[in-house]
Amino acid sequence: MRGITAMMNVLSVLVQPKDMLLLEKNKEPAKEQNCTTPHLFCYPAQSNFSGTKYPLSWIRKIKARELCPVRIPGKWFVLLDAAAFVSTSPLDLTVHTADFVAISFYKIFGFPTGLGALLVNNEIAPFLRKIYFGGGTAAAYLAGEDFYSPRQSIAERFEDGTVSFLDIIALKHGFDALERLTGGMENIKQHTFALAHYTYTVLSTLKYTNGAPVVHIYSDTDFSNPDVQGPIINFNVLDENGDIIGYSQVDKMASLYNIHVRTGCFCNTGACQQHLGISNEDIKRNLQAGHMCGDDIDIIDGRPTGSVRISFGYMSTFEDAQNFLKFIIATQLSKADMKFPSQPTPTKTVTESEESPMQNDQTSCHNADVLSMKTIIADTGPWNNSSAMLKTTRWQPPETELERTRAAVFERAVPVHSSSNKPISVTNICLYPIKSCSAFEVTQWPVGNQGLLYDRNWMLVNQNGVCITQKQEPRLCLIHPSIDLKQKIMVIKAEGMDPIAIPLEENLEKERQICQSKVCAHRVQTYDCGERIADWFSEFLGRQCHLIRQSSDFKGNATQKHVKGQAPSATLSLSLVNEAQYLLINTASILYLKEQIIARLEEPLETEQLIQRFRANIVINTMEPFEEEEWAEISIGALHFQVVGPCNRCQIICIDQKSGERNKEFLQSLSNARGRKTHFGIYLMNQSSCSSSSYILSVGSPVFPMLKESTKIQCPPSNEEKASG
Ligand SMILES: *Cc1c(COP(=O)(O)O)cnc(C)c1O
C-alpha cells in the first residue's frame, strides 16, 4: 500500500486505533470546507490478531466529517477490511455504507480458497482509474494506438483476466449451506462468542500452585461484549516462573491433541508489535539473528517473537473449546498432578455432602478434565471460589533443583573438554530403506554419497503423489524391509502378508514413469515401482498407495542444502530424508530420558524400544548424556562427518515402533527433560569429498569427536527431524 501510494505521490499516514478512539471522544465540530481532495481511510472491522472489533460507526462519522483521522482538508472515503469480521458477524451494508469493503470467502464458509471480493460503492465507482487492463474488461481498444475504452459495468471493468468461474459457482452453495446449518450470521456471532467467552474465562483463571498464571492473553477487551470482541483468543503459554514457552513448542504439543493453532505474528506485525512490546529495532535485530516471519524461532533473548492464536468458527463446538482447555491443562501438568487434592479443599467441604454420585465420580477420576472443572464451577457459584480451588491443585510438578540446573546447563553448554577418556564406539547401525517404514539393522554397511547405501531410497505415496509418513499412517512401522546385497534384492515383510522382493538394480528402461515428488519442499525425481508392489502395500495398509524410488541417474537430484559454516554453494546430496544424511543418537542420553519417562508414565520401558523410536542411523554410547550436542565434527573409522545441528523432534517419537501405537507422553517427557526443547540426537553430513561405496561403516568402529571451539548462540534448526522419514 505504502509503495503504491508513494508511486502516485500520495502520502500514507499511520493512524493508531487508540488515536482514533481518542479523537472520537474529544470530537470537535467539523469545519465547513469545500476542498474536494480525496482521502481514503482504511481499517479492519475486526483485528485478526486479537479479535478486537473496531466501531463500524467510524464509517458514517468519517464520511460526515464528524471524525477526522488526519487533520487535512478534503473529502474522506472509507475502505473497510471486513475479511476477519464477516466470518462470524453480520455486516449490514445499508447501515454501514463504506465506499469499499474487502472480504474473503474461505473465511466465511471454508471454501473456496483464493477467492475474495472487493465491494465497491456504485457512487464512487466512476472515479476509479485503471492503470492496467486484462482480457474481458474493454469495450474496445486498439493494438497500434493508445486507445482503450472500458466496459460500463464496474465489475466487468475491473475483473481483469479470466475469473475463477468454477469457484464462483460454489459461492451460492456456500451461502445456502451456511444459512441452512446455522440459521444466519447473528446466530453464528452469538454461538462463536459464547465459546470464546467460556474459553477466555477458564484460560485467564488458570494458575500454577504458586499463583502464577498459565497463559498471558493479548486482548483489548475482557470478552464481555460480542460487539467489540470477535471469537479469537491470542496468547502465550507461561511456565510457573512467568517465562514464556515458545509458540513452536505449544504448536507441536497442540498437534498431538489434534488441535490446530496459528502461531507467529499472523501477517499482522503492527498488532504483534503492540501487544508483545516489540520495537521496530527488535524486528530488524531479530531478522539479523536469523528469525523470519513464519519460522519457528519463537524466542530470542528470552523474549517472544510471536504468539499463539485460536479462533472459533460456526462449526466449532463446546467440546472443541473443552478439548483445547484440556490440552493446556494436560501439557502444563504432570501425570501425578492430574488429580485434584484428595483432602477436601475449603470450597469443597461445603458442597461435598450435597454432591450427587455423578459429580462425585467426576471429581474423583478424570480430574484434569475440564468437564469436572465446570461441574465444580457451577456448584460453587462465584468464579472466584473455583479459581481458589484450581489454585489448590498442584499444576506443575516441583522440579527438583538438580533437574532444573541440568536443564539450564544444557541450554547454554560450554564445552571445555570431553567428559571421559573412555573410547567411544558405534554400537548399532540402522537404515530405513523405505522412508517411514521399519529399521533394517546391520553390523556393517557401505556408505554412499547420500548416506548409508539404500537408506530412504524408497517411499510410499498416495494417489496424488504425496509422501505418506508415520504421522498419517503409524502402521508403516509394521512394514519390515531388508536388503540382501549379494542377491541384489530388497525383501519386504509384514504380518499376514507373503514377503515380496524388489530388485536393487534400478529400472533404467525408457518407459519407466518418472515423476516429481516433494520431500519437505525439495523436489526429487522418482519413479514408480509398479502395480504389483503397489497392490501389496495397498492391501496391507488398506488404502491406495504406490511405492516409488528415488532416481539416481537424474541430474539435479542432489538437493541443495545450506549447511551452517559452509559456503551456500556447498551441495549436499540427500536421499528421501528430510534433513540430513545421517542421524546419530547416544545411548547415554536415551538412558537419561528413560528415567524421566518412566517417572511420568509409571510403566516399565525397554531401552531398546526407546532407541527405536528415535529412528537413528548410528547409535553410540558415551559416559555423559547429551555429550554429543557439544561436538562440531566426528570421525568414525576412515569417515569424517560434520555435525549439522541438533535434531528437533516431532510426534513420531510418540509411536511405538513395534506396535504402531501412539502415546503423547513421549514428546511431553522429552520436552520436560530438555527444558522445553525437543532436541534429541544430532545430524551428520559426510565430509569425505570422494564419498564412494568403498567406505564401510561398522559396529565397533571407534568414534572420535571434536568439540566446538567456542560457544556460539545456536539458532534452532527450522525443519522437522529427519527421523520423520
Ligand atoms: C485474512 C485477512 C486478510 C487477508 O485475506 P486473504 O483472503 O486470506 O488474503 C486481510 N485482512 C484481514 C483482517 C484478514 O483477517
The ligand as an SDF file (V2000), in Angstrom:
LIG
                    3D

 15 15  0  0  0  0  0  0  0  0999 V2000
   -7.4030  -12.8810    6.2940 C   0  0  0  0  0  0  0  0  0  0  0  0
   -7.3870  -11.4420    6.3120 C   0  0  0  0  0  0  0  0  0  0  0  0
   -6.8980  -10.7450    5.2040 C   0  0  0  0  0  0  0  0  0  0  0  0
   -6.3510  -11.4560    4.0050 C   0  0  0  0  0  0  0  0  0  0  0  0
   -7.3120  -12.1920    3.3020 O   0  0  0  0  0  0  0  0  0  0  0  0
   -6.8700  -13.4010    2.3650 P   0  0  0  0  0  0  0  0  0  0  0  0
   -8.0440  -13.6930    1.5330 O   0  0  0  0  0  0  0  0  0  0  0  0
   -6.5130  -14.5360    3.2770 O   0  0  0  0  0  0  0  0  0  0  0  0
   -5.6960  -12.9490    1.5880 O   0  0  0  0  0  0  0  0  0  0  0  0
   -6.9120   -9.3710    5.2500 C   0  0  0  0  0  0  0  0  0  0  0  0
   -7.3660   -8.7070    6.3440 N   0  0  0  0  0  0  0  0  0  0  0  0
   -7.8430   -9.3500    7.4320 C   0  0  0  0  0  0  0  0  0  0  0  0
   -8.3510   -8.5540    8.6040 C   0  0  0  0  0  0  0  0  0  0  0  0
   -7.8680  -10.7380    7.4520 C   0  0  0  0  0  0  0  0  0  0  0  0
   -8.3260  -11.3920    8.5250 O   0  0  0  0  0  0  0  0  0  0  0  0
  1  2  1  0
  2  3  1  0
  2 14  2  0
  3  4  1  0
  3 10  2  0
  4  5  1  0
  5  6  1  0
  6  7  2  0
  6  8  1  0
  6  9  1  0
 10 11  1  0
 11 12  2  0
 12 13  1  0
 12 14  1  0
 14 15  1  0
M  END
$$$$
